[in-house]
Amino acid sequence: MARHQGVALRVAYGIAGSDAEDVVQEAFVKAFKALPRFLPGAPFRPWMLRIVANEARNVRRRDARQHQLRMRAGGQRATTGWATPEDELEAEDDRRRLAGAVSSLPVRDREAIALRWFAGLSEAEMAVALGCRPGTVKSRLARALDRLRAALPAEVVQ
Amino acid sequence: MTDMELRLRELADHLDVPAGDGLAAAVTARLGVDRRPRRWWRWLVGLVVAVGIGIPTVPAVAHRFGIGGLAVHEEAAPESAASLDLGRQVSLAHATRAAGFRPLLPAGLGRPDEVWLDDRGPAPVVWLRWRGGPLLTELRGGLPAEPVMHKFVANGQVQVVDVGGRPGLWVEGAHQVAIEAGESIVVQRLRTSDSTLLVEVGQVTVRLESAGSRDDAIRLARSLGT
């Protein structure tokens, strides 16, 4: 479980924000109960993340609050020695704007973004996690990115 | 990968994702309430083994330690062999843009003769090569949640060393190294590597191969980014 906890929390947080821990707890309990239906030899991680993503979507639907993504507080980030404090501040502002824009997206877009870029799944893994064809993954990701760009203030769209 | 995709990857490192302390205990307790905890744990162990024997895969229950997105397993490598495959050759500027971090260069060697970028896996890997000299592998620590590179070593082949105040791992002698690409735990490329030093400098994990003796490698690593 420890091996998959980190990635599960990233997906849950990306979709459901502060409810992530409850989501993952519920999803892991469901996953254990569903293990007899898991096909040995199939990739485990996308299968497990599918349960996490479903649970996160359900929580979002039950609760109409905005599940805002927040930045981790405190602690100066260790740099590689080439970023100035000004660079860091600017980067932090950029991240905050980006997090705000992701937060404003429909749940389906957040799900795609969380699986692909927060959890680092390949498109093939995403197809398993979302229960769809690889081509559908591509179009969902493209749509999510389009809406994300539209949601960002113009000056930070690159 | 587009700039927006890189920014989303980078954002993930800074989000206030809960640490999940106590999550395992809570799940175990919940399953206990269901009065069948042992059975589920047996399923889990069986599952890990099932996943572990796919061909070739990284055994999930190995004695494992590592630095940044690089895991070291004290056990035999899965069967498979490949020659050196570094991805595609690019300019240093291109690698910096595509990898999302500025590769660290050791002092005194000048610019690398070759820069290669491997972005087929879950996180970009940059290779810096000096002809007749060392081969450096660099990747951003922290992401993804699971290791990008794996090293398989014999018991006692690894020692913890001091690299200018940073802990490093020295792997003495030839060993197998693998990079994950595509499917989450399948080893796609496996090859034999020379002695290697691993160290994390800031947010960059650096692997120094063919950098001479242990002390030579440590000296080179200490000069990184200076």
HADDOCK unambig.tbl for C-alpha pairs under 7 A between the chains (distance, minus, plus):
assign (segid A and resid 6 and name CA) (segid B and resid 145 and name CA) 6.35 0.50 0.50
assign (segid A and resid 7 and name CA) (segid B and resid 145 and name CA) 5.76 0.50 0.50
assign (segid A and resid 9 and name CA) (segid B and resid 17 and name CA) 6.64 0.50 0.50
assign (segid A and resid 10 and name CA) (segid B and resid 17 and name CA) 6.21 0.50 0.50
assign (segid A and resid 13 and name CA) (segid B and resid 17 and name CA) 5.99 0.50 0.50
assign (segid A and resid 21 and name CA) (segid B and resid 18 and name CA) 6.65 0.50 0.50
assign (segid A and resid 21 and name CA) (segid B and resid 20 and name CA) 6.27 0.50 0.50
assign (segid A and resid 25 and name CA) (segid B and resid 23 and name CA) 6.39 0.50 0.50
assign (segid A and resid 25 and name CA) (segid B and resid 27 and name CA) 5.87 0.50 0.50
assign (segid A and resid 28 and name CA) (segid B and resid 27 and name CA) 6.88 0.50 0.50
assign (segid A and resid 29 and name CA) (segid B and resid 27 and name CA) 6.07 0.50 0.50
assign (segid A and resid 29 and name CA) (segid B and resid 31 and name CA) 6.74 0.50 0.50
assign (segid A and resid 32 and name CA) (segid B and resid 40 and name CA) 6.08 0.50 0.50
assign (segid A and resid 35 and name CA) (segid B and resid 43 and name CA) 6.93 0.50 0.50
assign (segid A and resid 40 and name CA) (segid B and resid 47 and name CA) 6.91 0.50 0.50
assign (segid A and resid 40 and name CA) (segid B and resid 50 and name CA) 5.80 0.50 0.50
assign (segid A and resid 40 and name CA) (segid B and resid 51 and name CA) 6.78 0.50 0.50
assign (segid A and resid 41 and name CA) (segid B and resid 50 and name CA) 6.14 0.50 0.50
assign (segid A and resid 41 and name CA) (segid B and resid 51 and name CA) 5.49 0.50 0.50
assign (segid A and resid 41 and name CA) (segid B and resid 54 and name CA) 6.16 0.50 0.50
assign (segid A and resid 69 and name CA) (segid B and resid 15 and name CA) 6.99 0.50 0.50
assign (segid A and resid 70 and name CA) (segid B and resid 15 and name CA) 5.85 0.50 0.50
assign (segid A and resid 70 and name CA) (segid B and resid 16 and name CA) 5.56 0.50 0.50
assign (segid A and resid 71 and name CA) (segid B and resid 14 and name CA) 5.64 0.50 0.50
assign (segid A and resid 71 and name CA) (segid B and resid 15 and name CA) 4.44 0.50 0.50
assign (segid A and resid 71 and name CA) (segid B and resid 16 and name CA) 4.97 0.50 0.50
assign (segid A and resid 72 and name CA) (segid B and resid 14 and name CA) 5.70 0.50 0.50
assign (segid A and resid 72 and name CA) (segid B and resid 15 and name CA) 5.33 0.50 0.50
assign (segid A and resid 72 and name CA) (segid B and resid 16 and name CA) 4.11 0.50 0.50
assign (segid A and resid 78 and name CA) (segid B and resid 202 and name CA) 5.82 0.50 0.50
assign (segid A and resid 78 and name CA) (segid B and resid 203 and name CA) 6.83 0.50 0.50
assign (segid A and resid 79 and name CA) (segid B and resid 202 and name CA) 5.50 0.50 0.50
assign (segid A and resid 79 and name CA) (segid B and resid 203 and name CA) 6.46 0.50 0.50
assign (segid A and resid 80 and name CA) (segid B and resid 201 and name CA) 6.83 0.50 0.50
assign (segid A and resid 80 and name CA) (segid B and resid 202 and name CA) 4.56 0.50 0.50
assign (segid A and resid 80 and name CA) (segid B and resid 203 and name CA) 6.00 0.50 0.50
assign (segid A and resid 95 and name CA) (segid B and resid 11 and name CA) 5.96 0.50 0.50
assign (segid A and resid 117 and name CA) (segid B and resid 5 and name CA) 6.97 0.50 0.50
assign (segid A and resid 117 and name CA) (segid B and resid 8 and name CA) 5.90 0.50 0.50
assign (segid A and resid 117 and name CA) (segid B and resid 9 and name CA) 4.97 0.50 0.50
assign (segid A and resid 118 and name CA) (segid B and resid 9 and name CA) 5.86 0.50 0.50
assign (segid A and resid 118 and name CA) (segid B and resid 12 and name CA) 5.02 0.50 0.50
assign (segid A and resid 119 and name CA) (segid B and resid 144 and name CA) 6.83 0.50 0.50
assign (segid A and resid 119 and name CA) (segid B and resid 145 and name CA) 6.99 0.50 0.50
assign (segid A and resid 120 and name CA) (segid B and resid 122 and name CA) 5.77 0.50 0.50
assign (segid A and resid 120 and name CA) (segid B and resid 144 and name CA) 5.95 0.50 0.50
assign (segid A and resid 121 and name CA) (segid B and resid 122 and name CA) 6.98 0.50 0.50
assign (segid A and resid 122 and name CA) (segid B and resid 122 and name CA) 6.94 0.50 0.50
assign (segid A and resid 122 and name CA) (segid B and resid 182 and name CA) 6.10 0.50 0.50
assign (segid A and resid 125 and name CA) (segid B and resid 183 and name CA) 6.87 0.50 0.50
